[in-house]
């Protein structure tokens, strides 16, 4: 599951299109006569498409099976990339496939995350970290592949090959390896109950509805807390080379800093996921968000100190990507996971456009990036405070869930549906109270076989205790 999602995301639009844009920049400008601003502006067009797509896909994800969304989306990405091959040198026409790359990209972003979190609860952070680490690996390797293809086939031929790789590898990984736990559908439409041996089994999961989430303080703390970090990290990442060149670092060394940041980000995703399963996200998140402040202070030659500083910023970027799905599932639940995370990621995609703009305006105004750095530090401090006050998890991990899910999907489904029922009416108004009900004999017997623990009220307390802050 994790490997399949990781393979699919490693050939998704992020690595195959956005990460390679810099490699395609000069060949495209040379052939088409476009300015560099026009070619790189395609990134913004794709971001707009992604933001729109995320709002749509988020709603669909809570209503339709994952494969009915991810398979057409992967095909759409490949076809949009193929559109770049035949696009004439007309700016308006050239931007069309980029827009649709962004739209379809949303259909291969959050569906894979939903698949992973459905299987993993106790090791959810590590599972998300491994998947996003494979995404980071793809971001590091695809520019090298693209450069080799451009030399041999030209930029149009290179996009054609990358589109074919996306189609074949992406669809293969999705159909063979990606599946949501206990997901049942009728012609793609998700159903809330299924039957086994003539007995109805509820497939409900605990969590808030999208409207309840919007009224929750947790939603807005996560939104602004992580959104502000994205603005800072993206701003620094885009302006890193000119920033360090202005401070006296040779251009080749400044460019190599991007590689260091990418490697640190990939490592941070995996290590961060491992840590998040063991240390509360409010502690881990606060420390990680504050870490780049030290990095910003040491962004001065010689190269060694700058490399360490950039690595700290990259680690923060990596762990931040793990934090979002984990915080959503721990504080807002899984009931409307698609719609909630779709809205949040759409906000983040739009927000990242302000980071580079902030540093660019600062440079144009003051003739230097230095006056903007204290503003970035202040933003990080505010972000850390917002994450720090999230409080206890509303939906902490269920003990033994991963083992149950691997051995008996429907037993895990019954466990979660029982917890969802115990939330009861008014669960948002009084999050500290739950109805105490005995566990149903069906899933209790299943859990007893898998976990080798006694059945009864003690088992319910074992798996359901402290599920509220």
C-alpha positions in Angstrom: 0.0 0.0 0.0 2.6 2.5 1.1 5.0 1.5 -1.7 2.3 1.6 -4.3 1.2 5.1 -3.3 4.8 6.2 -3.2 5.5 4.8 -6.7 2.4 6.5 -8.0 3.2 9.9 -6.5 6.8 9.7 -7.7 5.5 9.8 -11.3 2.8 12.4 -10.5 2.8 16.0 -11.8 5.0 17.2 -8.9 8.1 15.3 -9.9 7.4 14.9 -13.6 6.2 18.4 -14.5 6.8 21.0 -11.7 10.2 19.7 -10.5 11.5 19.5 -14.1 10.3 23.0 -15.2 13.8 24.5 -14.6 15.4 21.9 -16.9 12.9 22.7 -19.7 13.2 26.5 -19.2 16.0 27.3 -21.6 15.0 24.8 -24.4 11.4 26.1 -24.4 12.4 29.8 -24.5 14.9 29.1 -27.3 12.3 27.4 -29.5 9.2 29.4 -28.8 10.7 32.9 -28.1 8.7 33.1 -24.8 10.3 35.1 -22.0 11.5 33.2 -18.9 8.7 34.9 -16.9 6.2 33.4 -19.3 7.6 29.9 -19.1 7.9 29.9 -15.3 4.5 31.6 -15.1 3.1 28.2 -16.2 3.8 27.1 -12.6 1.3 29.6 -11.3 -1.3 28.6 -13.9 -0.9 24.9 -12.7 -1.2 26.1 -9.1 -4.5 27.7 -9.9 -5.7 24.6 -11.5 -4.6 22.5 -8.6 -6.4 24.7 -6.1 -9.6 24.5 -8.1 -9.2 20.7 -8.5 -8.6 20.1 -4.8 -11.9 21.7 -3.9 -13.7 19.4 -6.3 -11.7 16.2 -5.6 -12.0 16.7 -1.9 -15.8 16.5 -2.1 -15.7 13.6 -4.5 -13.3 11.6 -2.3 -15.9 11.4 0.5 -18.5 10.0 -1.9 -16.7 7.9 -4.5 -14.1 5.1 -4.4 -10.5 6.1 -4.6 -9.7 4.3 -7.9 -12.7 6.0 -9.6 -10.9 9.3 -8.9 -7.2 8.5 -9.1 -7.3 6.4 -12.4 -9.0 9.0 -14.5 -6.9 11.7 -12.9 -3.6 9.9 -13.8 -4.9 9.5 -17.3 -5.8 13.2 -17.4 -2.3 14.2 -16.2 -0.6 12.1 -18.9 -2.9 13.5 -21.6 -2.2 17.1 -20.4 1.5 16.4 -20.5 1.1 15.1 -24.1 -0.7 18.4 -24.8 2.6 20.2 -24.1 4.2 18.2 -26.9 1.9 19.7 -29.5 1.2 23.1 -28.0 2.0 25.9 -30.6 4.1 28.9 -29.5 1.1 30.9 -28.5 1.1 31.9 -24.8 -2.6 31.4 -24.2 -2.6 28.0 -25.9 0.6 26.9 -24.2 -0.9 27.6 -20.7 -4.0 25.3 -21.3 -2.2 22.0 -20.7 -0.5 23.4 -17.7 -3.8 24.4 -16.2 -5.2 20.9 -16.7 -2.1 19.3 -15.3 -2.9 21.2 -12.1 -6.5 20.2 -12.1 -5.8 16.5 -12.6 -2.9 16.6 -10.2 -5.4 17.1 -7.3 -6.8 13.7 -8.2 -3.5 12.0 -7.4 -2.6 14.0 -4.3 -5.1 13.4 -1.6 -6.6 10.0 -2.7 -3.3 8.3 -2.0 -3.1 9.9 1.4 -6.6 8.7 2.2 -5.7 5.2 1.2 -2.7 5.2 3.6 -4.4 6.7 6.6 -7.2 4.1 6.2 -4.8 1.3 6.8 -2.5 2.8 9.4 -3.3 4.4 12.7 -0.6 3.4 15.1 2.2 3.9 12.5 0.3 6.6 10.5 3.1 9.1 10.6 5.8 6.7 9.4 3.5 5.5 6.5 2.8 9.0 5.4 6.5 9.9 5.7 7.7 6.9 3.6 5.2 7.9 0.9 6.2 11.5 0.8 9.8 10.5 1.0 9.4 8.6 -2.3 7.7 11.7 -3.7 10.9 13.7 -2.6 13.0 11.0 -4.3 11.1 11.5 -7.5 11.6 15.2 -7.3 15.3 14.7 -7.0 15.7 12.1 -9.9 13.2 13.3 -12.6 15.2 16.5 -13.4 18.2 14.3 -14.3 16.0 12.1 -16.4 14.4 15.1 -18.1 17.8 16.6 -18.9 19.0 13.3 -20.6 15.7 13.1 -22.6 16.0 16.7 -23.8 19.5 16.1 -25.1 18.4 13.1 -27.1 14.8 14.0 -28.1 14.3 17.7 -27.6 12.0 19.2 -25.1 8.8 18.1 -26.8 10.0 14.6 -27.2 11.1 14.6 -23.5 7.6 15.6 -22.4 6.1 12.8 -24.5 8.3 10.2 -22.8 7.6 11.6 -19.4 3.8 11.4 -20.2 4.1 7.8 -21.2 6.0 6.9 -18.0 3.3 8.7 -15.9 0.6 6.7 -17.7 2.2 3.3 -17.5 3.9 3.4 -14.1 1.2 5.5 -12.4 -1.7 3.3 -13.6 0.2 0.1 -12.9 0.9 1.2 -9.3 -2.7 2.4 -8.7 -4.5 -0.7 -10.1 -2.1 -3.2 -8.5 -1.0 -1.7 -5.2 -3.4 1.1 -4.0 -6.5 0.2 -2.2 -8.5 1.8 0.7 -9.2 -0.4 3.7 -12.8 -1.9 3.7 -13.9 0.5 0.9 -17.1 -0.8 -0.6 -18.9 0.8 -3.6 -21.7 0.4 -6.0 -20.6 1.6 -9.5 -18.0 3.8 -7.7 -20.4 5.3 -5.2 -19.4 4.6 -1.6 -21.8 2.7 0.6 -22.1 3.0 4.3 -22.9 -0.6 5.1 -21.9 -4.0 3.8 -22.9 -7.6 4.6 -20.9 -10.6 5.7 -22.6 -13.9 6.4 -26.0 -12.3 6.3 -25.1 -9.7 8.9 -24.9 -5.9 8.2 -21.6 -4.2 9.0 -21.4 -0.4 9.3 -18.5 1.3 7.5 -18.8 4.6 9.2 -15.8 6.3 10.7 -15.4 8.8 13.5 -14.9 12.5 12.7 -16.5 15.8 12.1 -18.5 16.9 9.0 -17.0 19.5 6.8 -19.3 22.2 8.3 -18.5 21.1 11.8 -14.8 21.3 11.0 -15.1 24.8 9.7 -16.6 25.8 13.1 -13.8 24.1 15.0 -10.8 26.0 16.3 -8.6 23.1 15.3 -9.3 23.6 11.6 -8.3 27.3 11.7 -5.2 26.6 13.9 -4.0 24.0 11.4 -4.9 26.2 8.4 -3.0 29.2 9.5 -0.3 27.4 11.5 0.9 25.2 8.6 -0.1 27.7 5.9 2.2 30.4 7.3 5.1 27.9 7.4 4.5 27.1 3.7 4.7 30.8 2.8 8.1 31.2 4.5 9.7 28.0 3.2 8.5 28.5 -0.4 9.7 32.1 -0.3 13.2 31.1 0.9 13.4 28.1 -1.5 12.5 30.2 -4.6 14.8 33.0 -3.7 17.7 31.0 -2.2 20.1 31.3 -5.1 19.9 35.1 -5.6 19.8 35.6 -1.8 23.1 33.7 -1.3 24.7 35.2 -4.5 24.0 38.7 -3.1 25.7 37.6 0.1 28.9 36.6 -1.8 28.4 32.9 -2.4 29.5 31.6 -5.8 26.5 30.9 -8.1 27.5 27.2 -8.5 27.6 26.7 -4.7 24.3 28.6 -4.3 22.6 26.3 -6.8 23.9 23.2 -5.0 22.1 24.4 -1.9 18.9 23.5 -3.6 20.1 19.9 -3.8 20.9 20.0 -0.1 17.5 21.3 0.7 15.8 18.6 -1.4 17.8 15.8 0.3 17.1 17.2 3.8 13.4 17.5 2.9 13.3 13.8 1.8 15.1 12.7 5.0 12.9 14.9 7.1 9.7 13.3 5.7 10.7 9.8 6.8 12.3 10.7 10.1 9.5 13.1 10.9 6.9 10.5 10.3 8.7 8.1 12.6 8.9 10.8 15.3 5.3 11.8 15.0 4.1 8.3 15.9 6.0 8.6 19.2 6.0 12.3 20.1 2.8 14.5 20.1 2.5 16.6 17.0 2.1 19.8 19.0 5.6 19.2 20.5 7.2 17.9 17.3 5.5 20.5 15.1 6.5 23.5 17.3 10.2 22.5 17.4 10.3 21.8 13.7 8.6 25.1 12.8 11.1 27.0 15.0 14.1 25.2 13.6 14.3 27.3 10.3 14.8 30.4 12.5 18.3 29.1 13.3 18.8 28.4 9.6 17.8 32.0 8.7 20.3 33.4 11.1 23.1 31.3 9.6 22.4 32.0 5.9 25.8 33.7 5.5 29.1 32.4 3.9 31.1 30.3 4.3 29.5 27.4 2.4 29.6 25.0 5.3 27.4 27.1 7.7 25.0 27.9 4.8 24.7 24.2 4.0 23.7 23.4 7.6 21.2 26.3 7.7 19.6 25.2 4.4 19.4 21.6 5.8 17.5 22.8 8.8 15.0 24.6 6.5 14.7 21.5 4.3 14.0 19.3 7.3 11.2 21.6 8.3 9.8 21.5 4.8 9.8 17.7 4.9 8.1 17.3 8.3 5.6 19.9 7.5 4.3 17.7 4.6 3.8 14.9 7.2 2.0 17.1 9.7 -1.0 18.1 7.6 -2.7 14.7 7.1 -1.7 13.6 10.6 -3.2 16.7 12.2 -6.4 16.5 10.1 -7.0 12.9 11.1 -6.1 13.4 14.8 -8.1 16.6 15.4 -10.9 16.5 12.7 -11.3 12.8 12.1 -11.9 10.7 8.9 -15.6 11.3 8.3 -15.1 14.2 5.9 -11.4 13.7 5.4 -11.4 14.4 1.6 -13.3 17.6 1.8 -11.4 19.0 4.8 -7.9 18.2 3.5 -8.9 19.4 0.0 -9.9 22.8 1.3 -6.7 23.0 3.4 -4.4 22.0 0.6 -6.1 24.4 -1.8 -5.5 27.3 0.7 -1.8 26.2 1.1 -1.3 26.0 -2.7 -2.6 29.6 -3.1 -0.7 30.8 0.0 2.7 29.5 -1.3 2.4 32.1 -4.1 2.8 34.9 -1.4 6.2 33.7 -0.1 8.2 34.4 -3.2 6.2 37.6 -3.7 7.0 38.8 -0.2 10.7 38.4 -0.7 10.6 39.8 -4.2 8.8 43.0 -3.0 11.2 43.3 -0.1 14.2 43.2 -2.4 12.6 45.7 -4.9 11.8 48.0 -2.0 14.9 47.9 0.1 17.5 46.7 -2.5 18.2 43.7 -0.2 16.6 40.6 1.2 17.9 41.4 4.7 15.0 43.6 6.0 12.5 40.8 5.1 14.3 38.1 7.2 12.9 39.4 10.6 9.4 39.3 9.1 9.9 35.7 8.1 11.2 34.9 11.6 8.1 36.5 13.1 5.8 34.5 10.8 7.4 31.3 12.0 7.0 32.2 15.6 3.3 32.9 15.1 3.0 29.6 13.2 4.7 27.6 16.0 2.4 29.2 18.6 -0.7 28.2 16.6 0.4 24.6 16.4 1.5 24.5 20.1 -2.0 25.4 21.3 -3.9 22.7 19.4 -4.1 20.6 22.6 -4.8 16.9 23.0 -5.7 14.8 20.1 -9.5 14.5 19.5 -9.0 11.3 17.7 -5.8 9.6 19.0 -4.6 6.3 17.6 -6.6 3.1 18.5 -4.3 0.6 20.2 -3.7 -2.4 18.0 -5.6 -1.0 15.0 -2.9 -1.6 12.5 -2.7 -5.3 13.3 -6.4 -5.7 13.1 -6.6 -3.8 9.8 -4.0 -6.0 8.2 -5.6 -9.3 9.3 -9.4 -8.5 9.2 -10.5 -5.3 7.5 -14.1 -5.6 8.5 -13.2 -6.1 12.1 -11.3 -2.8 12.0 -14.3 -1.2 10.2 -16.6 -2.4 13.0 -14.3 -1.0 15.6 -14.3 2.4 14.0 -18.0 2.4 13.4 -18.6 1.6 17.1 -16.4 4.6 18.1 -18.3 6.8 15.6 -21.6 5.8 17.2 -20.3 6.4 20.7 -19.6 10.0 19.7 -23.3 10.5 19.7 -25.3 13.6 19.2 -23.7 16.9 20.3 -20.2 15.5 20.1 -18.9 18.8 18.9 -20.5 20.8 21.7 -19.2 18.6 24.4 -16.0 16.9 23.1 -15.1 15.6 26.6 -18.1 13.4 26.9 -18.9 10.1 25.2 -21.6 7.5 25.8 -20.2 4.4 27.4 -21.5 1.4 25.5 -20.4 -2.2 25.5 -18.7 -3.4 22.4 -20.7 -5.4 19.9 -19.9 -9.1 20.2 -19.1 -9.5 16.5 -16.1 -7.2 16.3 -15.1 -8.0 19.8 -14.7 -11.6 18.9 -12.6 -10.6 15.8 -10.4 -8.4 17.9 -9.9 -11.0 20.5 -8.6 -13.5 17.9 -6.3 -10.9 16.4 -5.0 -9.2 19.5 -5.4 -12.1 21.9 -7.0 -9.9 24.6 -10.2 -10.5 26.5 -13.5 -9.3 25.2 -15.9 -7.1 27.0 -16.0 -3.6 28.5 -12.3 -3.7 29.3 -11.5 -4.1 25.6 -13.6 -1.1 24.7 -11.8 1.0 27.3 -8.5 -0.2 25.9 -9.3 1.0 22.4 -11.6 3.9 23.2 -10.1 5.6 26.2 -9.0 9.2 26.0 -10.4 9.7 22.5 -11.3 13.3 23.4 -9.3 16.3 24.5 
